[in-house]
Amino acid sequence: MALFKISKNLEPIKEKAFKLEKEIQKLTEENLQRIFQLEFIKSEFSINNFRIDTLAFDEGTNAFVIIEYKKDKNYSVIDQGYAYLSLMLNNKADFILEYNENQVKTLKRNDIDWSQTKVVFVSPYFTTYQREAINFKDLPIELWEVRRFENDTASYEQIQKYGAQESIKTISRQDDTIDKVGKEIIVYTEQTHLEKASEEIKALYKKIKNAILNLDEIEVKPRKHYLAFVSGTNIADIHIQKKALKIWLNLQKGELDDPRNIFRDVSSTGHLGNGDYEIQLNSDDQLEYIMSLIKQSLRKNKK
């Protein structure tokens, strides 16, 4: 990706290469919440002859995230990623203890959704082979390329899985570690949630999704129970049912201006999504009005 400074003529901004993995680690750890929306737990966490570069926690999924930094191009993201996942699943108590020793609040084993654990590799460059290796729809491994430039600018970009239809389970029979990890860790996708919906609800979801994505730089993050629409933090969460959609706005009680009173106050009842306001719908009759309320959540959460 080429960057230019805008002047009379575009002036190229040169890339400032990282000399050491430690530089990448320091930059990432100091900005973990901003880049990945993750909670920092521990740097250089050692266990059973393994050393994890960064241990983090995702409050959105209630799961641990392992982050590794690489400058070397000659390594297998699949083998290494699953080795770390296996390490975690076999030593859950140690990870909980590490969290509790480094955070104000404490966790119990049942507070954690181990099925949502994942590994993130961060590197200035990934080979074509490494990019192709992650092209499975249910792989709990992410690749992020990081760049640094001379004008004190940095970029983080996730390597996307394009057209991933194959399951990692197709090769798990050939690898005991992949097989064992695959039985406990589940990767949810947009398609996973859409499978339960009727054709009418699929069309309705697509219409609402496109309308939300057109508001700002928002991305869709599949969670266990819903699809999160995120811009720094959750703006809205959508739970797909067979004949309806449930939408939650990430606003606290009293923060939503809803003259038509179409959203229900769920502040005192259990619900899956973030925020205190919920609506269930099966048509787009009030889509324009609903979008005006979603904009309120966007403005509030971007402050």
C-alpha positions, 0 to 999 in steps of 0.5 A: 500500500503506497501512501502519499502526502498531499501537496502541490504534487503528491509526495510519496511517504516511505515505509520505515521497516521494523528492525526487530519483532520487539518493535512490532510488539511494543507498538501493538501492546501499547495500542491493543484496545484501539487496534483489536478492541482487546484487553491487555493481560501479559507480555511474554507469558511463559508456560510449558516451554512455550512463550506467548508474545502477548496474552489478551482478552476479548470482552466481546466474546469472553475469550482469550486471544494469543498474539504472536509477532513475526518477521521470519517468513518461514513458519507454518501459521497452521501448525504454530497456531494450533500448538498455542490453542492446544496449549491453552485448552490443556492449561486453562487454570494457568491462563485464568490465574494469569488474568486474575493476577493482572486485572482488577476483576477476577474470572472463574472457569465458567466465565470464559467461553473457551470455544471462542479462543483464537490466535492472531499473527502480526507481521510486516509481510505474509507469504502467498503460502501463508495467506492460502493456508488460512483460507478455511471458513472455520479457522480460529487464526487471523493474520494481520499485516502491519506497516510503519511509515516515516511520517509516524504513521502505522497501518494494521490490515487483516488478511481476508479469507476470500471464498473460503468454503472448505472446513479445517475439519477436512484435514483434521483427521491427519493431525491429532492437534487440529482434531482435538482443538477443533472439537472445542473451538468453534468459529462462527461466521455470518453464514453460520447465523444465516443458515437458520433464517428463511429467505425473507429474513436473509433478504431483510438482514442483507438490507439492514446490513448494507444500510448500517455499513453505509453509515461509517467505517463499520465492520461485521464481527460474527459472535456466538449469539449475534452479528456485531456491527463494530466501529471501535465498539459495538454499535448494534448487534443482530440476532438472526432467527428463522422468521425475524431479526432481533436488534440491540442498540448499544445505548444505556437506559435513557440515552435513546430518543425513540418518539415512536417507542418501537424499541423495548427497554431490556435493561432489567431483563436478560438478553444476548446483545449489548445495550438496553434497547431491543426490537424484533422485526420481520419487515422493512416497514420502518427501516428508515426510522430504525436507521435514524436510531442506529445513528444515535448509537453510532454517534454516542459510541464514537465519542 
